[in-house]
Amino acid sequence: MSNLRPLPLIQRVFAALSLLVLLAGCATTPPDSVLAVPAPAQKYAAIVVDARTGKQLFEVSSTAQRYPASLTKMMTLYLLFEALQSGRVSKETQIPVSDHAASQPPTKMRFRRGESIDVDSAIRAIVVKSANDVAVAVGEYLGGSEDQFAAMMTSKARQLGMTSTTFRNASGLPDDSQMTTARDMAVLGMALHQRFPQQFHYFSESDFMFRGRLVRGHNDMLGRVRGVDGIKTGYIRASGFNIVTSYNADGRNLIVVVMGADSARQRNDHVEALIQRSLSPTMDGAKTRLMFAEQ
């Protein structure tokens, strides 16, 4: 798509030197704050939303089309949580693993055809390990096939107000037609938090035991910033490093989405800076100058 192509040189220089985002609500002109953006302009997108009020606190390219990568699994989990809530499945329900599910590339739990996983462990495997084989197995179980499940995912996205998202698989593995926006991912993050408060604790888990071994995760925002309680990371080469982060402390609840960073570390640094910026009372209505990485 056109908005994924490298920007013309003059536009890239302009973005690197002087892209200004003016947030509404201030009659005076406060000093600029500089926010380093660890991503090419054609991949980067971000948004910060006050999850209690729905107020947008910050955004850059939040409605531009981006690849979701494993953020896709947030919708896979949404539909699994719905199935739990309706009684269609229980935490003990066994989900079979097909040839198709077992053949998914890493990261995965390395199931073989004919094996199964209980729903409770499947949720943890998807959240903590971002297991592609488990996500596909869940999709096949709930949808009959992964293609049918992807159609269910897209339909649910429309119901939630995710107007620019199309899902093609349950895992987020590369597909040129699987697209979303930072705004839509924020909508999904808020929906998970508000609709499934009893299940949201899964997103704060950084490891879990499965078949006698400890499975560790890679969401390094957990434990890094007080108040961060989830939710999901994602990466494919086409997308860069993505994350949706929930912050919930001291009466504030934020959803922070960053997409297209060059590394997990730079992405996490950027999320932390956005959280600090959004919590600062002096930043209401301030201008933020974004310094992009070299193109």
N, C-alpha and C positions, 0 to 999 in steps of 0.2 A: 504493500500500500504506500501511497505517496508520502504519508507523514512518517514512514519508517526509513525513507532514504536520507543519506547524509545531507545536511543543510548546505546551501551555497556558501562559499567562503565568506562573503560580506556579511551574511546573516550569522554565521558562526562567530566571526570576530565581534559583531555587535553583541551577541548573546554572552560571549566570554567577558566582555568589558563592562556592559552596562544594562543587562536585563533587570528591570525594576518591576517589582510587584507591589502595588499600592492596595493595602487592605482598607476596607471602608470603616467609617465610624470615628474619624478624628478630624477636628476642625483646624488644628495646628499641624505643623510639619516637624515631627520628631527627628532625631538623628537617624541616619541609616544604620542598619546592622548588616554585617557581611556574613553570608552563609555559603560555605564551600560546598559545591555540588560534585560528587565523585562520579560523574557519568557524562557520556556524550549527550549533547542536547537532543539528538534524535531518539534516544532511548529513555532519557530521564522523564519521570513524572512523579508528582508528589501531591499529597493532600493531608491536611490535619482537620479533623472535625470534632467538635464538642459533642460527644455521644449523648449527653443529657438533653441538649437543646437542639441539636442538628445544625448549629451554627458552624459555618466554614471559617476556620481560623487562618488557613494558609493554603495556597494551591499554586502549582505550576503545571501546565499541560495535563490537568486532571481529567479532561475529556478526550484526550488524544488516544488513539488506538495503540495498545501495547499487548505483548504476549504475556499471559498470566503465569506460565510455568506451573510450579506446584501450588501456587495460590488456588489453582483449580480445585485442589482437594478440599478446600473450604466448602465448596458446594457439594462435593461428594459426601462430606460429613453432615452438611445441613440436611440432606435427604435421608441419611442414615439416622440422624437424630429424630427426624419426623417419623420414621418407621418405628423407632423405639417409643416415641410419645404416643403413637396410635395403637401400640400393642402388636403391630405386625411382626416385630422381632423383639426378643428379650436380649439381655446382655449375655445369656448363655447360648443363644442360637448359633449353630455352627454354619459358617459360610464356606462352601466348597471352592477349591482352587482348580480352575480349568487349565488346559494346555495353554490357551491364550493368555490367561493371567500369569501363569508360571513363566512364560517366555518374555515377560516385560524386562527391559534393561534396568540396571541399578539406578537409584537406590531401591533395594527390595529386601524382603525377608528370606528369599530363596526357598520358597515352597516348591514342592513337586506336585504334579498332577495327581488328583485323588486325595490330597491332604485337605485339611480344613482348619479354620481359625474361628474362635468364638468372637462374637460382636464386640465385647469389652476389649479384648486384645487387639482386634482389628482397628478400633478407634485409636488405641495407643500407638499401634504400628504406623498408622497414617499420620498422626499428629507428630510423634517423636521422630520416627525414622523416615517419614515421607515415603513409605513403601509403595512403589508403583504396582507390584503384584497384588498387594492387598487391596489397593484402591480399585483396581480393575475387577477383582473378585467381588467386591462389594457392589460395584456397578452392575455386573452380570446378575448377581443375586436379586437386586432390587428392580432392575430394568428388563431382565430376560436376555439382553445382550448389551454390550458396551455402547453400541450405536443408539439403541433405544434409550439407554440411560442418559446418554449425552443430550438427547432430545428433551428428556425430562428435566435435566439440569438447566437447559436454555429456557424452557417454559417457566421453571421456578424463578429464574433470574428476572424474567419479564414481570412476574407477579410481585417481586420484591422492589421493582423500579430500577433494575439494572438494564438500562435501555440500550447499551452499546456492547453487550457481552454475548458471544456465541461460544458454546462449549462443543467440542468434538470428541473428547474422551474423558475418562474419569480421573486421570493421573496428572495431566498437564504436560505430558511428553510432547515433543514438537509436532505441530500441525499448523500449516500456514493459515488455516481458516479459524483457528481458535484464538479469539481476540477478546480483550476487555479494556477497561480504563481504570485509572486510579480511583476515580469517583465511584465506579461500580464496585470496586473491591472494598471501599469504605462502607458502602451500603450493605454489602454482604457481611462485613465484620460487625457492624452494628446489629444486623438482624440476628446473627448467631448469639451475640451477647444478650439481646433483649428477649429472643424467643426461647432460648434454651439455657437459662441460668443454672439449672441443675446439671447440665453437661459441660458447661463452659470450663470447669476446672481441668478438663483434659488438656486444654491448650496451654496450661501452665506447667505441664510435666516435662521435665528435661531428660528423663530416662524411665525405663520400666523393665521388669523381669519377664522373660518369656522362655519357657522350656529350660529353665535353670541357668539362663545366661542374662547378663545385664545388657540391655540395648540402650545406647546413648544417642541423644539427639544433637542437633546443631543449631538451635535457636539461641545464640549467645546473648540475646537481649534479656533473656530470663536470668535474673540474679545480677544483672549489670546495672540496671536502673531501678531503684525502689519504686514500686507501684506498677511495674510492667507485669502483666499477668497473661501474656500470650501475644499473637496467636499462631502465625504461619509464615514460613520462609519459602522461597522458590528460586530456581535457577535453571535456565537452559541457555545455550550460547546466544540465541537470537534475542533473548529478553534481557540478559544481564541479571544482576542480583536483586531480587524483589523481596519485599516483606510487608505484611500487615501486622501492626503492633497495637495492642490494647494497653492503655495506661489507666489505672484506677486507684487513686489515693487522695487523701485530704479533700474529699468532696469533689474531686475533678475526675472526669472520665473522658479520655481522648482516644480516638482511633487515628493512627498515623499510618499512611501508606507511602512507601518509597519504592520506585520501580526503576530498573535500568542501571544500577550502580556497577562499578568496575570490579568490586570485590565485596565479600561479606563484611570485612572489617570496615571499609569505607561506608558501606550502606548503614551499618550499625552506628557508626560515628554520626552520620547524618540524621538518623532517627533520634539519637540522643539530643543532638542540637535542636531539632524541631520540637521535641518535648520541652526542653528548657526554654526555648523561645516562646512556646505557647503558654507556659505557666507563668511567664514573667508579666507582672502587671504593667510594666513600662512599654510592652510591645504592642498593646492594643492600638491599632491604627497606624503602626509604624511602617516605614518602607524597609524592604529587605533587598539588598543587592546580592544577586546570585553569581558566584564565580564558578564557571564551569571548568571541568577538566579539559586539557588540551584535546583538540579534535584530531 
